[in-house]
Amino acid sequence: EDRSMRPDDHRRKWDLEEYERAAKAREDADNELTRGDKDSGGEKVKRELLKQRDYKVDLDSKLGKSIVITKNTPQSAQGGYYCNVCDCVVKDSINFLDHINGKKHQRNLGMSMKIERSSLDQVKARFSANKRKMEERKKEYDIDQRMDELREEEDRAREYRKEKKKEKKRKVEEDNFGGDADMMAMMGFGGFGGSKKN
């Protein structure tokens, strides 16, 4: 006797064939999505090799600014960092950097995560370019350092000339007044000189 056909059996019945068909369709759709690198023909899509960015990532422009966000504010103007390639908003700079260096973003740009192997000549060229940069930086630093030293030397010379002038002026004043300051103080003439203070 089939228990599922009894009238007093109130358990729910499942159509196994229908659910098997739905599961298979869902599995096929998932496979189609996860395939990613293959097109409908089954051949691999040739993607560009990963290369260096030729622009600077802007992380500081919105720093310290507050904006009002309403229901009508477009996603790109909302808080956080907006990626126009993937059409998504990332809330902080670290996650934004992770996103733009990540697999999904690179695929949307049309690049694979593989990098080109450098040849010996390319490595040598890069080393020589870096060496030239370092030498230029050193020259600039030497020029700046030399300019600072010249300025300091000029300041010292100016101070020295000022001191000399003051000393000469004091001598002239003492000579005009008529003698040694100590002697005059002993004689009681210490307070008579013009005490102009510059």
FIGU-142484 format. One record per residue: residue in one letter; x, y, z of N, C-alpha, C in turn. Coordinates in steps of 0.05 Angstrom, whole numbers, plus 5000, padded with zeros to 4 digits. Layout:
# residues N
AXYZXYZXYZ ...
# end
This chain:
# residues 198
E501749765000500050005000501850255000 D501250444982502850694980501950885001 R503850955020503151125043502451415035 S503651505013503251785005500451834994 M499051624985496351654973494151624994 R494851575019492751535039491451805045 P488851805050487452055055488052175082 D488952015102489552125128492452215131 D493952205109496752295109496852595101 H497552765121497553055116500353165110 R502252995105504953095099505053215071 R506853415068507053555043508453365023 K507553374998508653204977510453374958 W512753274950514553414932514653284905 D514653444884514953344857517953334851 L519253104855522153084853523153154826 E521753084805522653134777522753434772 E520753584781520653874777523054014791 Y523553924816525754044831528453974819 E528753734808531253664795531653834770 R529553894755529854064732530654344740 A529454454761530054724771532954744781 A533854534795536654524805538554524782 K537954364761539754344738539954614724 A537654754721537555014707539255214723 R538955204750540455394767543455334765 E544155084764546955004762548155104735 D546655074714547555164687547955464687 A546055614700546355904700548855984716 D549355844739551755904755554255854739 N554355634725556655564708557155774687 E554955884675555156084655556456344667 L555656414691556656654704559556624713 T560256384724562956354735564956294713 R564056234690565956174668567556424662 G566256664661567656924658569556954635 D571656794634573756824613572856704587 K570756544587569956404562567456544551 D567256554525564756654513562956424506 S560756484492558756274487559856044470 G561956104454563055894436564855704451 G565455754477567155574492570155644490 E570855834473573655904470574456114491 K577056114498577956314518578156594506 V577256794521577557064512580357164518 K581657274499584457374502584357644516 R585357654541585357904556588158024555 E588358284559590858424561592358344586 L595058354585596558294609596358534628 L596758484653596558694673598758894669 K598059154670600159364666599859584687 Q601959744689602059954708600060174702 R598760294723596860514718598360754708 D597060904689598361144679597061394690 Y595461364712594261594725594561564755 K594261784769594561784799591861734811 V591661554830589161494843588561724862 D586161844859585362084875584061984901 L585561994923584461914949584062154967 D585262384961585262614979583262834973 S581962824950580263054942577863094960 K576762874970574362894987575062895017 L577662885023578562865051577763105067 G576363065089575663285107573263445098 K571963365077569563515067567063375075 S564963525081562463405088560463475066 I558763275059556763315038554063225048 V551963345037549263265044548263065024 I547262835034546362625017543362595021 T541862614999538962575000538262324985 K535662264984534662034969535262054940 N535362294930535662344901538662364892 T540462364912543362384905544262144889 P545562194866546461964850548661814865 Q548861564858550761384872553661484871 S554361614849557161704846557761944864 A555662084873556162324890555762254920 Q555062014926554661944954557261904968 G557161874995559561845011561261605002 G563861635003565561414996566961454970 Y568161244959569661264934568161114913 Y567561244891565961134870567661024848 C567260774840568660654817566860664793 N567560824773565760844750565960614730 V568060454733568460214716566459994725 C566359954752564659744763561959844773 D561560114773559160244782558560154811 C560460204829560060134857561360344875 V560360364899561460554919562860394941 V565360474947566960344968567260554990 K566960475015566760665037569360785046 D571660645044574160765054576360715033 S578560865038580760875018582160605015 I582560465037583960205036582360005020 N579759995025578059805009577959894980 F577960154975577960254947580460164932 L582760194946585260104933585159794928 D584159654948583859364944582059304920 H579959454918578059414896579359464869 I580659694866581759764839584159584832 N585359454852587559264846586458984844 G583858944849582758674850581958554823 K581258304824580758144800578258244785 K576158304799573658384786574058644771 H575358844783575759104771577559074746 Q579758914749581558874727580258734703 R578458544709576958414688575158604674 N573858784689572058984677573659174659 L576259214666577959384649578959234624 G578558964624579458804602582258694605 M583158664630585758564635585658304652 S587458124647587757884664589557954687 M589857774706591557834729594357734724 K594957664699597657574693599357814685 I601957804692603758024685605757924664 E606758114649608658054628611358004641 R612757794631615457734641617357934628 S619058054645620958254636623458114625 S624558224604627058114593629358254607 L631758154603634158254615634658544607 D634158604581634558874571632659074585 Q630158994589628159164602629059234631 V630059024644630959064672633359254673 K635259214655637559394654636759684648 A634859714629633859984622632560114647 R631059964661629660074685631760154706 F633759984710635860054730637260314722 S637960334696639360584688637660824691 A635060804685633161024688632961114717 N632760914735632660974764635261104773 K637561014762640061124770640261424762 R639361484737639261754727637461934745 K635161824752633361974770634762044796 M636061844808637461884834639562104831 E641162094809643262294805642062574802 E639862604787638562864784637562964811 R636462784827635462864853637762964871 K640062824868642362894884643363164876 K643463224850644363484840642563704850 E639863654848637963854858638463904888 Y638863694903639363714932641863874937 D643963824921646563964925646164264919 I644664324898644164604891642564744914 D640464614923638864724945640564764970 Q642164564976643864575000645864804997 R646964834974648965054969647665324971 M645165354961643765604963643265674992 D642465475008642065525037644565615051 E646865485044649365565056650165845048 L649665925023650266195014648566405029 R646066335033644266515048645266555076 E645966335089646966355117649566525118 E651266475099653766625098653166925094 E651366995077650567265072649467395098 D647767245112646567345137648767405158 R650667215159652867245179654467505172 A655067545146656567775137655068035144 R652368025139650768265145650868335175 E650568125192650668155221653468275229 Y655568175217658268265223658568555216 R657568635192657668915184656169095203 K653769005212652169155231653669205257 E654868995267656369015292658769205289 K660069195266662369375261661369665261 K659069715248658069985246657370095274 K656069925291655369995318657770065335 E659869905331662369945346663670205338 K663670255312664870505302663270745313 K660670725313658970945323659470995352 R659770785368660370815397663070965401 K664970885385667571015387667471305381 V665971375360665671655352664271805374 E662171695386660771835408662571875432 E664171675438665971705461668071915455 D669071915431671072125424669972405424 N667472435415666172695415665672795443 F665072625461664372695488666972765504 G669172655496671672755508673172565524 G672772305524674572145540673471875547 D674771745566674171485575671671485592 A669871295588667371295602667771245632 D669671065639670171005667671171255682 M673071395669674171635681671971845686 M670271875666668072075668666171995690 A665671735693663871645714665071705741 M667771675744669071735770668872035776 M668972195755668872475760665972585763 G663972405758661272485763659872585738 F661072545715659772635690658272405676 G657772185689656671955676653871995665 G652272175678649472205669648972435650 F651072585642650572815626650372765596 G651472545587651372485558648572435548 G648072495524645372445512644972145512 S642872045525642371755527640271685507 K640771745482638771665461639071365457 K636771235456636870945451635570885424 N637070755407635970695380634370435381 
# end
